Amino acid sequence: MLISEIFYSLQGEGSLTGVPSVFVRTSGCNLRCTWCDTPYASWNPEGEPRTVDAIVAEVQGHRTARHVVLTGGEPMIAKEISVLAAELKMLGYHITIETAGTVPPAGIACDLGSISPKLLNSTPQQAEHAAWRKKHEAIRWQPAVVRAWLEACPWQLKFVVTAPGDVDELEGMLDSLGREVPRHQVFLMPESTTAARQHERAGWLSELCKARGFRYAHRLHLDLYGNRRGT
């Protein structure tokens, strides 16, 4: 597998915020989100090939960690991701898979599916990205795939919000799933790559969460470390 980075940090998003976790970031993505905060693993994938055994050995080197986060890019397009997840599960790790929900789970070992479907605000606008814009729009929201994740493992839904109107869009997306979606399992995160921008948007987004019953999700790692690798 092409691996961008492996690091030990605190989970910064969602229901496990603050939990010490080893992050295994695969390189490569089938989307091109305009606000992507890990372009080195998505827009311009970089990294080095690693075997499953080598990845597991590095994870085990962090002896106090019992949580592993498989992230990206899009980890579900990485070769041998299911083999890696199975090996980690066999060793007793709690496995979170951070995915955009565009690739079915297909039986992958997973203790928490952290599914982040992309809103229209994610679509690249620049003329030079016309081909990617078309592909991104075609696959960014796939209700059938998201339903498969909701049925496969414990889950949370995370949406990146840039403006109040985004919440109306995501309400429609949730309705199209055709099943009950408890609102406390839906996290709304302010789009931001700096702590200052996050705090600027936190005020109105937290009020929207109160009004609609969703869960506000601050991004802890931005406050603690800023927008940099290995955090």
Summary of the structure (lengths in Angstrom):
residues: 231
radius of gyration: 16.9
end to end distance: 21.0
largest distance: 47.7
contacts: 755
relative contact order: 0.15
helix: 39%
strand: 20%
